[in-house]
Amino acid sequence: MSTLRQRLRGPGASQAWIAVAIVTVAYVAVVVDRLQDLPDAFRGFGFHPQVLLHASWSTQVHLLAGFVAMALGVLQLRAPKGTPRHRALGYAWATVMLALCGSALAMKQHVGLLQILAVIVIGLLGKAVWHARRHEVAQHAHLMRVLVLGATLAVGLFTAVPGRISWQLFFAGSPATAAGR
């Protein structure tokens, strides 16, 4: 098993660092842009569970499934592979991801970027499970890294910007201070 230091310097590491840099710069740009429209976005710093209570059922399911998917996904990437525990957590993560995608499809009356992404994630999730069932470990591992790092962590990061419910949950507290975007 390789150490974290070896992974950070191994094959493909430079591409990963470039991707991290691009995502970081893009996120900072989005937050700075949103803060110009919402100067009081940090007024209610803390945890505000009442924001969830006032959200629609699909938004509540989506946020909770997103948090669980992030936690399980990171745990799966760090845990030993090929064990019964890995398989059980994998099926639990896949179920949570289906709930996440299903709630995304139920959120709006029209099709937007979130709904398109949900359909893509469902397809990639099915393909990743298919690879695992066929014991195609390299293909399965690659798709799972893409799904965990891209579909949960990176996309989740971009939902936590001023004006969004996930921002209100931790920073703004009320839709009045976050303009309810």
Helices and strands as residue ranges (DSSP letters): H 4-9, H 13-37, H 50-53, H 57-78, H 84-106, H 113-133, H 137-145, I 146-154, H 155-159, H 165-167, I 168-172, H 175-178
